[in-house]
């Protein structure tokens, strides 16, 4: 399982930044984590549900994109 920390640097390979329109697939709150599966599927999670499900969703090739640092006003 790979984790990609969001940064402010420009990078064409970096996933698109999550916005207020991106909603958690579990509860509908604002999403701060995107999980890309090896099969190409994608899940969005709020910080709570992302942390809750991180150990359950750990198949090879799974990539976690985490912007939860934004909750504390951090720069990444």
KOLVOSE-973860 format. One line per 8 residues: number of its first residue (from 1); for each residue z, y, x of N, C-alpha, C, O. Coordinates in nm, 3 decimals. Atoms other than C-alpha are relative to their C-alpha. Example, Ala and Ser with C-alpha at 12.3 -4.5 7.8 and 13.67 -1.06 7.14 Angstrom:
BEGIN
1> 0.000/-0.119/0.089/0.780/-0.450/1.230/0.000/0.120/0.090/0.066/0.118/0.194  -0.006/-0.119/-0.082/0.714/-0.106/1.367/0.073/0.109/-0.077/0.090/0.220/-0.026 $
***
This chain:
BEGIN
1> 0.000/-0.117/0.086/0.000/0.000/0.000/0.000/0.122/0.090/0.084/0.134/0.179  0.009/-0.124/-0.076/-0.101/0.336/0.144/0.051/0.115/-0.084/0.039/0.115/-0.206  -0.045/-0.121/0.067/0.053/0.671/0.060/-0.068/0.117/0.065/-0.069/0.130/0.187  0.064/-0.122/-0.049/-0.136/0.996/0.093/0.086/0.116/-0.045/0.104/0.139/-0.164  -0.078/-0.119/0.034/0.080/1.305/0.110/-0.097/0.116/-0.018/-0.187/0.135/0.064  0.086/-0.116/0.026/-0.086/1.613/-0.037/0.030/0.108/0.102/0.145/0.134/0.134  -0.016/-0.112/-0.092/-0.145/1.897/0.207/-0.090/0.113/-0.045/-0.173/0.096/-0.134  0.080/-0.117/0.035/-0.299/2.241/0.188/-0.129/0.008/0.081/-0.209/0.099/0.058 $
9> 0.119/-0.006/-0.083/-0.572/2.162/0.445/-0.121/-0.047/-0.078/-0.111/-0.136/-0.163  0.124/0.038/0.066/-0.931/2.137/0.329/-0.048/-0.131/0.059/-0.053/-0.146/0.181  0.047/0.129/-0.044/-1.061/1.782/0.347/-0.083/-0.059/-0.113/-0.034/-0.077/-0.224  0.088/0.051/0.105/-1.359/1.642/0.160/0.045/-0.137/-0.051/0.014/-0.172/-0.165  -0.047/0.131/0.042/-1.195/1.297/0.149/0.128/0.006/-0.081/0.170/-0.094/-0.139  -0.127/-0.015/0.071/-0.877/1.434/-0.007/-0.027/-0.002/-0.151/-0.121/0.063/-0.198  0.018/-0.001/0.146/-0.840/1.360/-0.379/0.022/0.140/-0.057/0.092/0.222/0.003  -0.016/-0.128/0.067/-0.860/1.653/-0.616/0.147/0.022/-0.034/0.217/-0.069/-0.078 $
17> -0.138/-0.035/0.029/-0.528/1.833/-0.658/0.029/-0.020/-0.148/-0.054/0.012/-0.233  -0.042/0.020/0.139/-0.340/1.740/-0.975/0.035/0.134/-0.062/0.090/0.222/0.004  -0.026/-0.125/0.071/-0.312/2.015/-1.236/0.091/-0.025/-0.119/0.129/-0.139/-0.147  -0.084/0.012/0.119/-0.101/2.083/-1.543/-0.071/-0.078/-0.111/-0.005/-0.124/-0.205  0.074/0.076/0.100/-0.376/1.913/-1.745/0.007/-0.150/0.026/-0.025/-0.230/-0.063  -0.016/0.141/-0.033/-0.312/1.581/-1.566/0.135/-0.046/-0.050/0.238/0.010/-0.013  -0.122/0.042/0.068/-0.054/1.390/-1.768/0.037/-0.143/0.039/-0.050/-0.227/0.064  -0.054/0.132/-0.032/0.165/1.088/-1.693/-0.046/-0.102/-0.103/-0.037/-0.078/-0.224 $
25> 0.044/0.106/0.090/0.025/0.766/-1.839/0.116/-0.067/-0.071/0.095/-0.135/-0.172  -0.116/0.062/0.063/0.380/0.654/-1.923/0.065/0.087/-0.106/0.103/0.038/-0.213  -0.078/-0.083/0.093/0.536/0.955/-2.094/-0.069/0.130/-0.041/-0.021/0.198/-0.132  0.071/-0.121/0.038/0.286/1.242/-2.111/0.044/0.127/0.072/-0.012/0.234/0.048  -0.043/-0.117/-0.079/0.474/1.475/-1.873/-0.107/0.033/0.104/-0.200/-0.045/0.125  0.095/-0.038/-0.103/0.285/1.660/-1.600/0.000/-0.103/0.112/0.106/-0.144/0.159  0.013/0.101/-0.105/0.153/1.414/-1.341/0.008/0.065/0.138/-0.053/0.170/0.163  -0.011/-0.043/-0.139/0.247/1.459/-0.976/-0.041/-0.111/0.096/-0.040/-0.091/0.217 $
33> 0.043/0.113/-0.082/0.128/1.118/-0.852/-0.123/-0.064/-0.062/-0.132/-0.082/-0.183  0.121/0.070/0.043/-0.211/0.951/-0.870/-0.005/-0.131/0.078/0.012/-0.132/0.200  0.012/0.130/-0.064/-0.250/0.580/-0.799/-0.143/-0.047/-0.018/-0.192/-0.060/-0.130  0.137/0.052/0.005/-0.597/0.457/-0.711/0.005/-0.147/0.041/0.049/-0.181/0.151  -0.001/0.145/-0.023/-0.636/0.081/-0.736/-0.123/-0.041/0.079/-0.225/0.028/0.077  0.113/0.052/-0.076/-0.862/-0.123/-0.512/-0.120/-0.026/-0.090/-0.235/-0.016/-0.045  0.108/0.028/0.096/-1.065/-0.210/-0.823/-0.070/0.127/-0.048/-0.172/0.119/-0.117  0.059/-0.126/0.042/-1.138/0.160/-0.877/0.073/0.065/-0.115/0.045/0.180/-0.149 $
41> -0.078/-0.058/0.108/-0.894/0.211/-1.162/0.097/0.105/0.052/0.126/0.110/0.171  -0.089/-0.108/-0.039/-0.659/0.507/-1.161/0.112/0.015/-0.103/0.090/0.002/-0.223  -0.115/-0.028/0.085/-0.311/0.576/-1.299/0.060/0.132/0.043/0.059/0.166/0.161  -0.070/-0.124/-0.029/-0.128/0.907/-1.323/0.145/-0.014/-0.044/0.173/-0.071/-0.150  -0.143/0.009/0.031/0.251/0.936/-1.316/0.069/0.132/0.028/0.031/0.205/0.119  -0.094/-0.105/-0.035/0.517/1.203/-1.333/0.081/-0.053/0.118/0.070/-0.171/0.152  -0.078/0.045/-0.116/0.755/1.189/-1.035/0.095/-0.114/-0.039/0.110/-0.210/0.036  -0.096/0.102/0.044/1.009/0.985/-1.234/-0.067/-0.137/-0.013/-0.021/-0.235/0.045 $
49> 0.064/0.129/0.022/0.769/0.712/-1.345/-0.076/-0.049/0.124/-0.089/-0.170/0.144  0.062/0.042/-0.126/0.582/0.712/-1.013/0.100/-0.069/0.090/0.072/-0.176/0.144  -0.103/0.061/-0.083/0.903/0.643/-0.824/0.050/-0.131/-0.061/0.080/-0.226/0.012  -0.048/0.119/0.069/1.010/0.388/-1.085/-0.097/-0.118/0.019/-0.054/-0.232/0.029  0.101/0.105/-0.005/0.681/0.194/-1.058/-0.059/-0.026/0.138/-0.141/-0.117/0.153  0.061/0.011/-0.133/0.600/0.233/-0.687/0.009/-0.144/0.054/-0.089/-0.194/0.108  -0.015/0.136/-0.052/0.737/-0.112/-0.593/-0.076/-0.103/-0.081/-0.113/-0.208/-0.029  0.070/0.094/0.086/0.566/-0.281/-0.887/-0.151/0.005/0.021/-0.221/-0.095/0.004 $
57> 0.145/-0.018/-0.017/0.221/-0.140/-0.811/-0.026/0.012/0.150/-0.037/0.122/0.205  0.015/-0.002/-0.145/0.170/-0.241/-0.451/-0.105/-0.099/0.049/-0.091/-0.155/0.158  0.106/0.091/-0.038/-0.144/-0.452/-0.442/-0.075/0.054/0.122/-0.083/0.175/0.141  0.079/-0.047/-0.114/-0.353/-0.441/-0.123/-0.113/0.092/-0.045/-0.180/0.064/-0.145  0.105/-0.097/0.033/-0.591/-0.146/-0.129/0.043/0.110/-0.094/-0.036/0.200/-0.123  -0.051/-0.103/0.089/-0.373/0.062/-0.361/0.038/0.123/0.081/0.105/0.112/0.184  -0.031/-0.125/-0.070/-0.345/0.427/-0.256/0.077/0.091/-0.095/0.035/0.115/-0.208  -0.083/-0.094/0.076/-0.071/0.662/-0.379/-0.023/0.139/0.054/-0.007/0.163/0.173 $
65> 0.014/-0.142/-0.034/-0.146/1.037/-0.378/0.118/0.071/-0.065/0.129/0.074/-0.187  -0.128/-0.050/0.047/0.188/1.216/-0.408/0.012/0.151/0.020/0.013/0.199/0.134  -0.021/-0.145/-0.005/0.232/1.586/-0.492/0.138/0.037/-0.054/0.160/0.151/-0.093  -0.132/-0.028/0.058/0.594/1.556/-0.606/0.078/0.104/0.079/0.176/0.159/0.028  -0.064/-0.107/-0.077/0.696/1.796/-0.326/-0.008/0.133/-0.075/0.077/0.220/-0.054  0.016/-0.125/0.073/0.572/2.071/-0.559/0.116/0.029/-0.096/0.139/0.144/-0.134  -0.113/-0.018/0.091/0.873/2.014/-0.785/0.112/0.081/0.065/0.186/0.149/-0.004  -0.104/-0.075/-0.070/1.101/2.162/-0.518/-0.056/0.125/0.065/0.015/0.191/0.142 $
73> 0.060/-0.121/-0.055/0.859/2.444/-0.427/-0.045/-0.015/0.144/-0.073/0.086/0.210  0.040/0.025/-0.140/0.767/2.283/-0.093/-0.148/0.022/0.021/-0.226/0.032/-0.074  0.140/-0.022/-0.038/0.442/2.335/0.090/-0.072/-0.130/0.036/-0.193/-0.128/0.059  0.065/0.128/-0.026/0.375/1.968/0.157/0.024/-0.056/0.132/-0.026/-0.164/0.164 $
***
